[in-house]
Amino acid sequence: MSTLHPPHHRPAPGSAEVEPRTTRGPSFRPVVDLDSGAVVAVEVVTRVPEGLGRPDGSGRGAVLTAEWLASLVRNGIGSEYLLPLILPLPSAVLVDGGNLPALVESALRRAGRRPRDVTLMLTPDLVDLPRTAVLAGVAGLRALGFRCGFGTAMARPDLVVEATPFLARLDPALVSGIDGDQRHGGIVEGLARIGRSSGVYALAAGVSRSEEIVRLRQCGVRLGSGAFFAEPDWRPGEKVTPVPEPAATALDDTDAGPRVTEFMVPPLDFDSESTGEHVLEAFTADTALNSVVLIDHRDRPTGVIDRTRFLLSVTGRYGHALHAKRPALRLAESPRTVPAWLSAISALRVAGQDRERVYDDLIVTNPYGQCMGVVHVSDLIQSLSRH
C-alpha cells in the first residue's frame, strides 16, 4: 500500500505510515538520503479530495486537480522553501481528458514552483488504469519538465521499465522488518535493481528503525521516508533524526578520510542537445575549464567533454566545419560518476580503473543520479599525497 491512500482506503492499525493529525491541511514528510542523512525533498501528504479521483471524462477533473495542487503549495509549503517537492496526483485524472500537463504547469508556476522542482506521485490506483493511459500521461507530464513517481510497488515491472518514472515507492509493508525477513529483502533488492537499470529511483516508505536503514542500504536503496526521521508534525527546515553511521567492519581502513565532496567544484553543464560551438565558446571563455558535462532532462550526466581532446578535434583541419553546428554529444565520452558519499581515496581508485582517462574529471552525483559537481583527479592526488 502507498502512503497516499484513495479516499475509501484506511491504513491498517499499527501501520508505519499514519494519517496526518488534522484534516485542516496537508502534512509534510522529509525524503532523506540514507547515506548522508540529508533531506533531499519534501513530500506533501494529504487525502485526495472527494471527486478528484472519480473523473467523468469531461476534463473538469484536470482543471480541479491543477488548482488543488497549486493550493497545496500556496497554503502549505509556499514558494520560499527551495527543496524539491513531491505532490500527490490522483492517477484516474490521466483518463479524464483535458490538457492535464499544461493546466498543472500553469497552476504551479503561478504558485511559485517550476516543473523541474516537482515530482508528481501517482496514487496506487494507477495499476487499474489502461497501460496506454499511464504511458501517455507520464510522457505528457515529463514533456513539460515534471518528474513522475509511482506511488506503489504493485505496478508491473515491465510497466515501470517502459514508463521510467523518476521515483518508485516501496510499500511500508515491504520495508517494515526488512532487516529480519529475507523474503522482503530479496523483493526490495530486486525492485531496486530493476529501477537502477532503468533510471528509476526507489523510495522506501515507512522506515521506522535504524536496522531497516542498514538493510535498505545493502539492498541498494538510497532514499527513505517514515517515522524514523521525523514526527508527523514535522515542518520543512526542521531537523531530522540522523541516520546510523556505516559499521566500522564494513569499511576498509583506507576508506577513512575526507569525502569526495570536499574536493568538488561547480560543474559547467549543457543540455545534451547543445552544439559543438556552444562548448567551444565555453572553453574559449574559461582557459582553466577542464571539462563540460552534458546532462539530460533529469539533470543526469549523459556525457563529458574533455578540453584537450575536444579542442584537438574542433581546431584541426575541417574540424570546425564538421563539429561546430552538430550536437556536442558526438564528441563526448561516457561520464565517470562517483556518489557523493564516496571517500576521496575510493574515488581515486575509480579514476585509476581506466588507464587512458586517469586524469579526466570525475562527476559527483546525488542519490537521484543528478550531477552535483566535478572533481579534478589532480586535486585528489595532491591532497592525499600529503597524508
N, C-alpha and C positions, 0 to 999 in steps of 0.2 A: 504494500500500500504506500501511497505517497503522502507527504505532509500536506499537500493541497487537496483536501478531500472535496468531492462533489457534495452538494447540499444534503443529499439523502444519506450520506455515509458518515458514521461516527467511529472514531478510533476505539480500539479495544481497551478495556481498563488496564492500567499499568503500562500502556504504550509509551515508548521513549519520546514520541512526538505528541505534545499536548496542544490543546487549543489555546488561543490567547485568553488571558484572564478577563478581558472585556470585549464586548462586541461593538463598542463605540468607535473603534478604529483599528487599523492594522497593527500587528506587532512586527518586530524586526529580529532577524536571526543572522548572526555573523557566519560567513563561509570562510573557513580557516585553512591555510596551508599546513598540512600535517607534519611537514618537515621543519619549517621555521616558526610556526605558531602565529604568523602574521594574518590579519584579516584581509582577504583579497576581494571580497564582495559582500554586499548586504542583501539578504533575501527578505522581501516583503511578504508576510504571511497573513492571509485573511481568507474568509469564506467567499466563494463566488456568489454574488447576489442572485436571488431567485429570478429566473427568467433568462439570464445571460447564457446559461448552459443548455437552454432549450430553444435554439433558433427556429424561426418559422420559414426561412427561405426568402424573406423579403429584403434582407440586407440591413434591417434596422438593428439586428443584434451586433453587427460590426460597428455601427455608429455608437451604440451604447457601451460596447466593450472598450472602444478607444477612449471615450470620455471617462469611463470608470478607471482605467489605467492611469490617465492623467491626474485624476483626483487622488489616487494613492500617492502619487509623487508630491502633489501640491499640499495635501493635508497631512502627509506623513513625514517623509524624509526631506522634502524640499529639494532645491537645486544647488544648495551651497555645499553639500557633502559630496566629495569627489569620487568616492569608490564606486565601482560598477554596481548596478542594481540587478536583482533577479525578481521579475514580476510574474504573477500567475496569469496564464492565458487559458480561458476555457476552450478546450480543443474543439468542441462542437461548432464553435463560431467559424471554423475553417470551411464549413459547408453551408454557411448561411447566405452566400452571395455577397455582393458589395465589394468594394475595394478595401479590404481589411488592412493590408500593409500600409497604404497611403494614409488612411484615416488614423492609424496608430502613430505613424511617424509625425503627422501634423500635430496631433494632440500632445504627444510627449515633447516635441520641440517647444510648443507653447508653454509647457510646464517646466522647461529648462533642461531637458535631457536630450542628448544626441543618441541616435540609434546604436552607434558603436559602443555606448556605455550601458546598454540594456540587454539582458538575456530574458527572453520570454519563455517561461516554463510551462509547457503544455500539460494540462491536467490528465490524470490517468485514463480518462475515457477515450484517449486517442487510439487505444487498442481496439475500440469498437467502430472506428471510422474506416471508410474505404481507403485502401492503400494509396490510391491515386490522389485522394484529397489531402492526405497527410504530406505526401511528397510535394504536391503543388503548393500547399500552404507554407511549408517550411522554405521552399525555394523563393516564394514571393516575399516573405519577410526578410530572408537573407539578402535578396537583391537590393533592398533598401538599407542594408547595413546592420540589421538586427541579428543578434545571436539567438538561437533557439535551444531549448532544453526539453528532454523527455522526462516528465515527472513520475516515471515508474520504470522499474526493471522488467515489467511484464511484456514490453514491446519485443517482437520477434527480432533476433539478431540480424537477419537479413534486411529488415526494415531500418534498423539502426545504421547498418553499413551503407545502405543506399541513401538514406536521408541525411546522414552525417550531422546530427545535431551537435551543438557546442558542448552541452552537458548531458549526462545520463544519470539520473538519480538512482542510487542503490537503496532499496527499501530498508526502513528500520528493522523489519523482520529478519533481513539477511545480516544486518550489521550487529544486532544485539547478540552478545555471546559468541561472536565470531572467533574470539581467542580460544574457546574451548570446544568448538564444533568444526570438525574437519570438513564436513559436507558444506557448510556455509562458506568456509574459507575457500574451498575449491570452486564454488559457484562465483564468488566475488572475484577471485583471481582470474577466472575465465572471462568474466564480463569486462574486467579491466584490460585484459589482453586484447579482446576484440575491439574495445574502444581505442586503445593506443594504436592499433594497426590502421584505424580509420580516421584518426584525428579527433576522437570523441573523448572528453574528459569525464571520468567517473567521480561523482559526488556522493560520499557516504552520508546518509541522513540518519539521525537518531543516535549519534555517538554519545555514549553515557559514561564510559570508563576509559582510563588510560591504557588498560590492557588491550582494548579494542583498537586504539590508535596504533599501537605497536604492530598488531597483526595486520591491520589495513596497510601499513607501510610495506610489510613483507609481501602483500598481495599486489603491490604496485599502485595503490590508491593514494592520491596526493591531496585530495580536498575532502573536508568534512564539515558537518554542522550537527548541532544537537545540544542536549542539556549539559554535557561535559564542559562546554566552552562558555556558556552564559546562562543567566536566569531568563525566564520568559519576558521579563520587563526590561531586558537589555535595550539600550539605545545606541545608534551609530556614534562612534567616537569614544565609547566606554571601553575599558579593558576587558580582555577575555582571559580565561584560565590558560596558563602556559602549557604547552604540550610536553610530554616526557622527553627527556634527552635520550638519544640513542644509547643502547647499552654499551658499556666500555668494551666488553668482549667482542662486540660486533665490528669494532673499528680496528684497523691496523694502526700500530704506533706511529707510522709515518704519515697517517692521515691527520694527525694533530696539527694545530697551527691555524693561520688565517683562512677565511673562506675566500673563494674566488671573487666574490662581490667586492672585496676590499680593493681589488685591482681594476675594477670595471670603470669604463669611461662611456659617456653617452654615445649611442650609435648615430651614424648618418644613414638614414634608411629611405628608400624609394619604393613605390609600389612595383609589382612585378611587370607592369606594362611600360615602365619608363624606358626611354631610348638611350642608346649609347651616348648621344650628345648631352643628355642631362647628366650622366655620370662623368663625362669628360669635363663639363663645366665645374662640377663639384671638386674633382681632383685639381683642376687648374686654380680654383679659388683658395684651396687649402693645401699647401705643399706638405703639411705634416700629416695629412689624412692617409692612413694605411689601407683602408678598405671601405666599401659601400655595401650595405646589407639590403637585399631585396626582400620585401615582405608581401604576404597575401592579404586578403580582406579580413583575416582574423589576427593580423599583426604577427603572424608566424613567419620565421625566415624561410624563404624558398631558395635562396642562392646568395652567394657572397662574391664580390668582385675585388680581387687583389689589385692594388695600384700598379705595381710593376708589370704584371702580365697584361693588364688591360691596356696600359699605355703602349706597350710593345706592339699590341695588335692594332690599335687605333692609329698610331702615328707612323706605322710602317707604310710601305708603298701600297697605295689604293685603300689603306686601312680606314680612313675617314669615310670614303665613299661607300665602303662595304658595311660599316657598322653604325655610323652616326644616326641614321634615321630608323634603324631597326631596333627591336627590343634588346635591352642590355642583358636580359636573361640568357641570350645566346652565348655570351662570353662569361657567364657566371659559373662558379663551381659549387658543389654541394656544401652547405654550411656545416661547420663543425660546431655543434652545440654542446653546452655543459649546463646542468641545472644549477640554480642559484645556491643551493645548499651544499654544493661540492666544495671540498677543500682545495686550496691552491695547488698543493702537491699532486692531488689526484687529477686536477685539470692539466697539469704539466705532463702527466702520463698520457692523457688523451692526445695532447699535441704531438707526443713522440710516436704515436701509433702510425702516422703517415710520414714517412721519411721525406717525401717530396714536398710536403707542406708543413714542415715542423714549425716554421716561424709565422705561418698565417694566423690572423686573428681568430680567437675563439668567440663564439656568440653565447652570451648568458641568457637563459630562458627562465621564465616563471613557471608555476605549476600548470598554466594553460598552454605552455609551449610558445608563449609570445616573447618577442625579443625585448630584453631589458637593457642590454648594453653589450659592449665588446671588451675583450681583454687582449692586450698585446702580450704575446708569449715572452718577448724580451723583458718585459716588466716582471713577469713571474720569475724568470731565471735570475735576474739581478737581485731581486728581493730575497729569494730563497737561498741564494748562494752566500748571503751574509750570515745565515743562521747555521 
